[in-house]
Amino acid sequence: MIRVLLADDQTLVRAGFRSILSDEENIEVVAEAANGAQAVAGAREHRPDVVLMDIRMPELDGLEATRRIAGDPALDGVRVIILTTFDLDDYVYGALRAGAAGFLVKDTEPAELIHAVRVVARGDALIAPSITRRLIAEFAGRVKRPEPGPRLNALTEREREVMTLVAAGLSNDEIAAKLVLSPATAKTHVSRIMTKLSVRDRAQLVVIAYEAGMITPGWLTPGA
């Protein structure tokens, strides 16, 4: 059973998402929140697998709520999907940096919402990878690039290669095929990279890769 917390200040939006998700046999909406503070409290009380988090809410916005959830070791198993009205939004980029697993626009189709919850719950790839990469490409250049630092220096040459492919949006299976590895080995490399860099999700690996200059927007194909 995938346990979900809905966080949005609009009652009708929460009701719509609840209706869609509750129709699925193995998805359960365990709590709702009307602001970021309630979302954080609800995450601590219910320990959901996934939080659908509106980016703009009163009292405490979705960005800070995501940061608090991602920064709490006791909530390590909680994954946050950011909900936004626009797919290119600097608040969303900040949320990805803060620890969100990905994002969805609010007018997404029901099937896509359900798929997103399932994907994030099992810790797999980013939500809407092409849009997420485009978002990061749009805003990564606006922040001051940090020095690579000791964490990136700790990566082996192979791990840097794998991280670059993760940032390019490849799945573990695609990375395995490209580098002639087994899928299990590719998954192990990704897990070790995440451990070394102290990140929760692949989304943060993409952000770090852009900000450290490991990959630039130039590789993106038109329309990606």
Helices and strands as residue ranges (DSSP letters): E 2-7, H 11-22, E 27-33, H 36-46, E 50-54, H 62-70, G 73-75, E 79-84, H 90-98, E 102-105, H 110-121, H 129-140, H 149-153, H 157-167, H 172-179, H 183-197, H 202-211, G 217-219
